[in-house]
Amino acid sequence: MTHVNLNLFDLPKTNEEANKIGPSDLPVHDWYRFVLSFPPHLVRQYIKKFGLSDKSLLLDPFCGTGTTVVECKKNGIPAIGIEALSIPHFASTVKTDWQVDPQELRRHANQIAEKATDNLQKNGIQDDSVPGNILDHNGLRTLSAESQRLLLKNSISPIPLHKTLVLLDEIKSDGETRFRNHELLALAKALVTTIGNLRFGPEVGLGMIKQDSPVIKPWLTNVETMARDLATVSKQIKAQVEVYQGDSRNAHLILQSKRIDGVFTSPPYPNEKDYTRTTRLEMVLLGFVRNISELRSLKKRMVRSNTRGVYKEDQDDEWVSQHTEIQRIATEIERRRIEQNKTSGFERLYHRVTTLYFGGIAQHLASLRSILKPGAFLGYVVGDQASYLRVMIRTGQLIAQIADSLGYKVESIDLFRTRIATATGEQLREEVVVLRWAG
């Protein structure tokens, strides 16, 4: 296997520029995004590099909140996304649906807002955060105990939660369903940016605990942004985009007869970032997950990238049992754990989740081989990690080695940007691993 660490075209010259999203890229992309999403301009650069056109079909098998598929639709490239997690799948689906009339969306959202406002005012509650809005919480609506247990404590305060549930009822009970998904996504964004008490830096945690917060107003603001964007993008070339909810380790079963010309994606990295926690507030409130059993079922469809998603029956590590470097890394992680007397249940799984992660990626790459056209290019945005007891994991290099063993040609490993490791202060590389399937 050979590869070169070169930028083969003009990437931005600084880290800030590399991950910056310009104002012209905000439409649609900004309806709902992960904090760590890669920028749209990176997708455009690799569409060009891979020579894709309106006759091509591009796949993003870890499509998240839809950066790749939205950018493909904007540029007239047919695309398919696969995403295991409910809220990102929903976001990608909505963000690639441009059939909604913007004026009608505005009209309908304002009707819903009036109904929700009247409902609140009947109980003496204002949408604005006003002193003494409500002092007695006994009459407020809330979640079931089972759903409440899924949330980070204090992620949303009782009064904003009540307002949100009232607004949700109005949206979901209205007979005009053609606007429902856009309105729900607008609420999902408002929950994590305005209504709730969460902060992202990049891990999810608690920020300032707000006793009250407007709900209807920020929701309407998000709907207005959608309507304004729809009025613009509806005039652009419309490429067909499909988004499936499923396990990318079995992409061939999901796509079956599809034939893929290119892949551009960013799988999870091997660290302790639990994406089900990042999206938990909106996932629970919008009704995608109601209990622990449903959450566990979701996690089992994901590549194992954190210890909260590891199960006894997992066998993905068998795919890399003969990979010398991955086994060395896992052994070193376990050696350091024992040396440092780290004994928590999660710490005991650090070495195992590392092998499960790369085994899952290997299974995914193997699954693609039957649906890729000969000559198809693949780009994987991944980053070095040192989350497990400061043992360095060169993710891009290891994925390139796995791909090589499965019959892919490693074209290059392109530096995208560098970042500082929180634990060590060391410079970590984020890269685009470029592969080609000869067929």
KARA-V699215 format. One record per helix or strand. SS is the DSSP state (alpha for helix, beta for strand). FROM is the first residue (numbers start at 1). TO is the last residue. Records with the same first field share a line. If there is no record, write none. Layout:
# KARA-V699215
SS: FROM-TO ; FROM-TO
This chain:
# KARA-V699215
alpha: 15-19 ; 23-25 ; 29-31 ; 40-49 ; 67-74 ; 86-95 ; 102-122 ; 137-139 ; 145-148 ; 158-173 ; 177-195 ; 216-233 ; 248-255 ; 275-278 ; 280-285 ; 292-299 ; 307-309 ; 316-320 ; 324-339 ; 347-368 ; 395-405
beta: 57-60 ; 78-83 ; 198-200 ; 204-206 ; 241-245 ; 260-265 ; 372-383 ; 385-385 ; 393-393 ; 409-420 ; 427-437
